[in-house]
Amino acid sequence: MTNSKAISLQQLFRYYKGLPHQTASISLLEEDLAANGYEAAMRRDREWFATWSQSGKQSDHKQALEIIKKFEGWHADAYKCPAGYWTIGWGNLSHSDGRPVKEGDWIRRKEGDALLENTVDKIDEKLSQTVPYWSEMAENQQAALISFAYNLGSGFYGSQGFETISKNLRAKDWQVVPDAMLLYRNPGSSFEAGLKRRRLAEGKLWAGGDQSPPTETAKLRPESAFSSRLTPHVTLGEFALNLEERRFDEQHQLNTAATLAAFLERVRVRFGAKPVIITSGYRPPAVNRSVGGASGSEHLYPAPGVGAVDFYVQGADIYAVQDWCDRNWPHSLGYGANKGFVHLGMREGAPKIRWDY
């Protein structure tokens, strides 16, 4: 099902950077506007939007915005932050026109959201120019650093006082970045506890902690109808290939499937909302033996936090899908593109491992 929701020019040009695919998509948009008018042309299911989205797509910064909003909180009226600065909206020190916030100022929620998004865009641009290997980082890693920079300044990399995290990023020693983040919490200050909670959350996000299942999953049970949705576009039945003999037996299996499904939603968005086709989900022991599966296969869902799904994206380059998942999935991944699928898995201890089929 295509997304026909309208897009505004403001949303569109927030990500305009003069890239070749953007120039091409704008030419298509101009033709669409001339032939069909604004209301029809500005839909997301048009050819120009597919061109805009599929080549060099810009991040919507969803994860960064969520964690920033969680820790900053919303304030329509100006207030003094713990550091003593007048602040407004989602923790902004200035208005959209650059004016510093002062006592008595106020802002509408819509304006505050736009101000936050614009600030995050600028931080992203700054970090992409200063932090090594930025383009190689997964979305959750970039989001964690954007939140870190929103709180401590986008010029932190290489600055005095930030030697540890700068060294780790420069050496691509990404495994210790969460520990490095935790150093920057103003030890001994009255707001150390709050900063510690934020640094821990950023560290968890960096390590892939954003892959938590949606809260709606709590309403589902293994015996729920196959048509029940784990996520907006993935049903419970798809993990069983809609076969009763493959139905989950335990709640923890369903919860693991929801975690995998949440990531499949991200894959779906990245590849133009094309259908994600699951070729193998849960395999009970008898089924696993019949298909020649490994005795310790993740597809057995044998314990909490352990499970797997094999899939492809209809109409998308399977190797491109595999490469994107390789960069963004923090757990098990099997390179099966040569056989027409990508294997996403999770196992005890949640290690990041890779192998070929």
C-alpha positions as CSV (number, residue, x, y, z in Angstrom):
1,M,0.0,0.0,0.0
2,T,1.5,3.3,-1.0
3,N,1.6,6.4,1.1
4,S,-0.5,9.1,-0.4
5,K,0.0,11.6,2.4
6,A,0.8,15.1,1.2
7,I,4.2,16.6,1.8
8,S,4.8,20.4,2.2
9,L,7.4,22.4,0.5
10,Q,8.8,23.3,3.9
11,Q,9.3,19.6,4.7
12,L,10.8,18.9,1.3
13,F,13.4,21.7,1.3
14,R,14.5,21.1,4.9
15,Y,16.6,18.4,3.4
16,Y,17.6,20.0,0.1
17,K,21.4,20.0,-0.4
18,G,21.6,20.4,-4.2
19,L,22.4,16.7,-4.7
20,P,22.0,15.2,-8.2
21,H,19.1,13.0,-7.3
22,Q,17.3,16.0,-5.7
23,T,17.8,18.1,-8.8
24,A,16.3,15.3,-10.9
25,S,13.3,14.9,-8.6
26,I,12.6,18.6,-8.6
27,S,12.4,18.5,-12.4
28,L,9.9,15.7,-12.2
29,L,8.0,17.7,-9.5
30,E,7.8,20.7,-11.8
31,E,6.3,18.6,-14.6
32,D,3.9,17.0,-12.2
33,L,2.8,20.4,-10.8
34,A,2.2,21.8,-14.3
35,A,0.2,18.8,-15.5
36,N,-1.8,17.9,-12.4
37,G,-1.8,20.8,-9.9
38,Y,-0.4,21.2,-6.4
39,E,-2.8,19.0,-4.5
40,A,-2.1,15.9,-6.6
41,A,1.6,16.5,-7.3
42,M,2.6,17.0,-3.6
43,R,1.6,13.4,-2.7
44,R,4.2,11.0,-1.5
45,D,3.2,8.3,-4.0
46,R,4.3,10.4,-7.0
47,E,7.3,9.4,-9.2
48,W,9.3,12.5,-8.2
49,F,9.1,11.6,-4.5
50,A,10.3,8.1,-5.2
51,T,13.4,9.6,-6.9
52,W,13.8,12.1,-4.0
53,S,13.6,9.3,-1.4
54,Q,15.5,6.4,-2.9
55,S,18.9,8.0,-3.7
56,G,20.8,9.6,-0.9
57,K,17.7,9.9,1.3
58,Q,18.2,12.2,4.2
59,S,17.5,10.9,7.7
60,D,14.3,12.1,9.4
61,H,16.2,12.1,12.7
62,K,13.3,10.4,14.4
63,Q,15.4,8.6,17.0
64,A,17.4,11.8,17.8
65,L,14.3,13.9,18.1
66,E,12.6,11.3,20.4
67,I,15.5,11.1,22.9
68,I,16.0,14.9,22.9
69,K,12.4,15.5,23.6
70,K,12.4,12.8,26.4
71,F,15.2,14.6,28.3
72,E,14.6,18.2,27.5
73,G,10.8,18.2,28.0
74,W,8.4,20.8,26.5
75,H,8.2,24.4,27.8
76,A,6.1,26.9,26.0
77,D,7.3,29.7,28.3
78,A,10.9,30.7,28.7
79,Y,12.6,29.1,31.8
80,K,16.1,29.0,33.2
81,C,17.9,25.7,32.6
82,P,20.1,24.1,35.3
83,A,23.1,25.9,33.8
84,G,21.4,29.2,34.3
85,Y,20.5,30.1,30.6
86,W,17.1,31.2,29.5
87,T,15.7,28.4,27.4
88,I,12.4,27.7,25.5
89,G,10.6,24.9,23.7
90,W,12.6,21.7,23.6
91,G,15.6,23.2,25.3
92,N,16.6,25.9,22.7
93,L,18.6,28.9,23.8
94,S,17.6,31.0,20.8
95,H,14.6,31.6,18.5
96,S,14.5,30.6,14.8
97,D,15.7,34.1,13.8
98,G,18.8,33.8,16.1
99,R,17.5,36.0,18.9
100,P,18.5,34.7,22.3
101,V,15.7,33.6,24.6
102,K,14.9,36.0,27.4
103,E,12.5,36.1,30.3
104,G,8.9,36.4,29.3
105,D,9.3,34.8,25.9
106,W,6.9,32.1,24.8
107,I,6.5,29.8,21.8
108,R,3.8,27.7,20.1
109,R,4.2,23.9,20.0
110,K,4.3,23.8,16.2
111,E,7.0,26.5,16.2
112,G,9.0,24.7,18.9
113,D,8.9,21.4,17.0
114,A,10.1,23.2,13.8
115,L,12.9,24.9,15.8
116,L,14.1,21.6,17.3
117,E,14.1,20.0,13.9
118,N,16.0,22.8,12.3
119,T,18.6,22.7,15.2
120,V,19.0,19.0,14.8
121,D,19.5,19.4,11.1
122,K,22.3,21.9,11.7
123,I,23.9,19.6,14.3
124,D,23.8,16.7,11.8
125,E,25.5,18.9,9.2
126,K,28.2,20.0,11.7
127,L,29.0,16.5,12.9
128,S,29.1,15.1,9.4
129,Q,31.9,17.6,8.7
130,T,33.8,17.1,11.9
131,V,33.3,13.6,13.3
132,P,35.3,10.9,11.5
133,Y,33.4,8.0,9.8
134,W,30.1,9.8,10.3
135,S,28.7,8.4,7.1
136,E,29.6,4.9,8.2
137,M,27.7,5.1,11.4
138,A,24.3,3.5,11.8
139,E,21.3,5.7,12.3
140,N,21.0,5.0,16.0
141,Q,24.7,5.9,16.5
142,Q,24.3,9.2,14.7
143,A,21.1,9.9,16.8
144,A,23.0,9.2,20.0
145,L,25.8,11.7,19.1
146,I,23.2,14.3,17.9
147,S,21.5,14.1,21.4
148,F,25.0,14.3,23.0
149,A,25.8,17.4,20.9
150,Y,22.4,19.0,21.5
151,N,23.1,18.9,25.2
152,L,26.9,19.7,25.2
153,G,27.5,21.6,21.9
154,S,27.9,20.6,18.3
155,G,31.6,21.6,18.4
156,F,32.5,19.0,21.1
157,Y,34.7,16.9,18.8
158,G,38.3,17.7,19.3
159,S,37.6,20.4,21.9
160,Q,39.2,20.7,25.2
161,G,37.5,18.6,27.8
162,F,36.3,16.1,25.2
163,E,39.6,14.3,24.6
164,T,38.3,10.8,25.5
165,I,35.3,10.6,23.3
166,S,37.2,12.4,20.5
167,K,39.9,9.8,20.7
168,N,37.5,6.9,20.6
169,L,35.7,8.3,17.6
170,R,38.9,9.1,15.8
171,A,40.2,5.5,16.4
172,K,36.8,4.1,15.4
173,D,36.8,2.4,18.8
174,W,33.0,2.5,18.8
175,Q,32.5,-0.3,21.3
176,V,33.6,2.0,24.2
177,V,31.7,5.2,23.0
178,P,28.9,4.6,25.6
179,D,31.4,4.5,28.4
180,A,33.1,7.6,27.1
181,M,29.7,9.4,26.9
182,L,29.1,8.6,30.6
183,L,32.2,10.7,31.6
184,Y,30.3,13.9,30.6
185,R,27.8,14.2,33.4
186,N,29.2,17.0,35.5
187,P,30.2,14.8,38.5
188,G,29.5,16.4,41.8
189,S,27.0,18.9,40.4
190,S,23.4,19.2,41.5
191,F,22.3,17.9,38.1
192,E,24.7,15.0,37.8
193,A,21.9,12.4,38.3
194,G,19.8,13.8,35.4
195,L,22.8,13.9,33.1
196,K,23.8,10.4,34.0
197,R,20.4,9.1,33.0
198,R,20.7,10.9,29.7
199,R,24.2,9.6,29.0
200,L,23.1,6.1,29.8
201,A,20.1,6.4,27.4
202,E,22.4,7.8,24.7
203,G,24.8,5.0,25.3
204,K,22.0,2.4,25.0
205,L,20.8,4.1,21.8
206,W,24.3,4.0,20.4
207,A,24.6,0.3,21.1
208,G,21.3,-0.4,19.4
209,G,18.9,-0.1,22.2
210,D,16.4,1.6,20.0
211,Q,15.2,-1.8,18.7
212,S,12.7,-2.2,21.5
213,P,9.3,-3.7,20.5
214,P,6.3,-1.5,20.2
215,T,4.1,-1.2,23.3
216,E,1.1,-2.6,21.5
217,T,2.7,-6.0,21.5
218,A,1.8,-6.4,25.1
219,K,-1.9,-6.9,23.9
220,L,-1.0,-9.9,21.7
221,R,-0.6,-13.5,22.7
222,P,0.7,-16.6,20.8
223,E,-2.9,-17.6,20.2
224,S,-3.9,-14.2,18.7
225,A,-5.2,-14.2,15.2
226,F,-2.6,-14.3,12.5
227,S,-4.0,-11.1,11.1
228,S,-3.0,-9.3,14.4
229,R,-0.3,-6.7,13.7
230,L,3.0,-6.7,15.5
231,T,3.8,-3.4,13.8
232,P,1.8,-1.3,11.3
233,H,2.9,-3.5,8.3
234,V,4.0,-6.8,9.8
235,T,1.4,-9.4,11.1
236,L,1.8,-12.2,13.6
237,G,1.0,-14.7,10.8
238,E,3.9,-13.6,8.7
239,F,6.4,-15.0,11.2
240,A,4.6,-18.3,11.0
241,L,4.2,-18.2,7.2
242,N,0.5,-18.3,8.1
243,L,0.9,-22.0,9.0
244,E,-0.6,-23.2,12.2
245,E,2.2,-25.7,12.8
246,R,4.6,-22.7,12.9
247,R,2.6,-20.7,15.4
248,F,4.5,-19.3,18.4
249,D,4.2,-21.3,21.6
250,E,5.6,-18.8,24.2
251,Q,5.1,-15.1,24.8
252,H,8.8,-14.4,24.8
253,Q,8.9,-15.7,21.2
254,L,6.3,-13.2,20.2
255,N,8.1,-10.4,22.0
256,T,11.3,-11.2,20.1
257,A,9.4,-11.3,16.8
258,A,8.1,-7.8,17.7
259,T,11.6,-6.5,18.1
260,L,12.6,-7.9,14.7
261,A,9.4,-6.6,13.1
262,A,10.2,-3.1,14.5
263,F,13.5,-3.2,12.5
264,L,11.7,-4.5,9.4
265,E,9.6,-1.4,9.6
266,R,12.7,0.7,9.4
267,V,13.9,-1.4,6.4
268,R,10.5,-0.8,4.7
269,V,10.8,3.0,5.2
270,R,14.3,3.1,3.9
271,F,13.4,1.2,0.7
272,G,10.5,3.3,-0.4
273,A,7.7,1.6,1.6
274,K,8.0,-1.5,-0.6
275,P,6.6,-4.7,0.9
276,V,8.8,-6.7,3.2
277,I,8.4,-10.4,2.4
278,I,9.3,-12.9,5.2
279,T,10.5,-16.2,3.9
280,S,11.3,-17.8,7.2
281,G,10.4,-16.8,10.8
282,Y,9.6,-19.2,13.6
283,R,10.6,-22.8,13.0
284,P,9.5,-25.3,15.7
285,P,11.9,-28.2,16.2
286,A,10.1,-30.6,13.9
287,V,9.8,-28.0,11.2
288,N,13.4,-27.0,11.7
289,R,14.6,-30.6,11.2
290,S,12.4,-31.0,8.2
291,V,14.0,-28.1,6.4
292,G,17.5,-29.0,7.4
293,G,18.0,-26.2,9.8
294,A,21.0,-26.1,12.2
295,S,20.3,-27.7,15.6
296,G,21.1,-24.4,17.3
297,S,19.2,-22.2,14.8
298,E,18.0,-18.8,15.9
299,H,14.8,-19.6,14.1
300,L,13.9,-21.9,17.0
301,Y,13.3,-18.9,19.3
302,P,14.4,-21.2,22.2
303,A,14.8,-18.5,24.8
304,P,13.9,-14.9,25.6
305,G,15.7,-12.4,23.3
306,V,16.6,-15.2,20.8
307,G,15.0,-15.4,17.3
308,A,15.4,-14.7,13.7
309,V,13.7,-13.8,10.4
310,D,14.7,-14.2,6.8
311,F,13.3,-11.7,4.4
312,Y,13.6,-9.6,1.2
313,V,12.1,-6.3,0.1
314,Q,9.9,-6.7,-3.0
315,G,11.3,-4.7,-5.9
316,A,14.5,-3.6,-4.1
317,D,18.1,-4.7,-4.7
318,I,18.7,-7.4,-2.2
319,Y,22.3,-6.6,-1.9
320,A,21.5,-2.9,-1.1
321,V,19.0,-4.2,1.5
322,Q,21.7,-6.4,3.0
323,D,24.3,-3.7,3.1
324,W,21.9,-1.3,4.8
325,C,21.0,-3.9,7.4
326,D,24.6,-4.7,7.9
327,R,25.2,-1.1,8.9
328,N,22.1,-0.6,11.0
329,W,21.3,-3.9,12.7
330,P,23.4,-4.3,15.9
331,H,22.9,-8.1,16.4
332,S,23.2,-11.2,14.2
333,L,23.2,-11.0,10.4
334,G,23.6,-13.7,7.8
335,Y,24.7,-12.7,4.3
336,G,22.1,-14.5,2.3
337,A,21.7,-12.0,-0.6
338,N,23.2,-14.5,-3.0
339,K,20.3,-16.8,-2.2
340,G,17.7,-14.1,-2.2
341,F,17.2,-13.2,1.4
342,V,18.8,-11.4,4.4
343,H,18.9,-13.1,7.8
344,L,18.3,-11.0,10.9
345,G,18.8,-12.7,14.2
346,M,19.3,-12.2,17.9
347,R,21.0,-14.6,20.3
348,E,21.9,-14.7,24.0
349,G,24.1,-11.8,25.0
350,A,23.0,-9.9,21.9
351,P,26.4,-10.1,20.1
352,K,27.0,-8.4,16.8
353,I,28.1,-11.3,14.5
354,R,28.2,-11.8,10.7
355,W,28.5,-14.9,8.5
356,D,28.0,-16.1,4.9
357,Y,25.4,-18.6,3.6
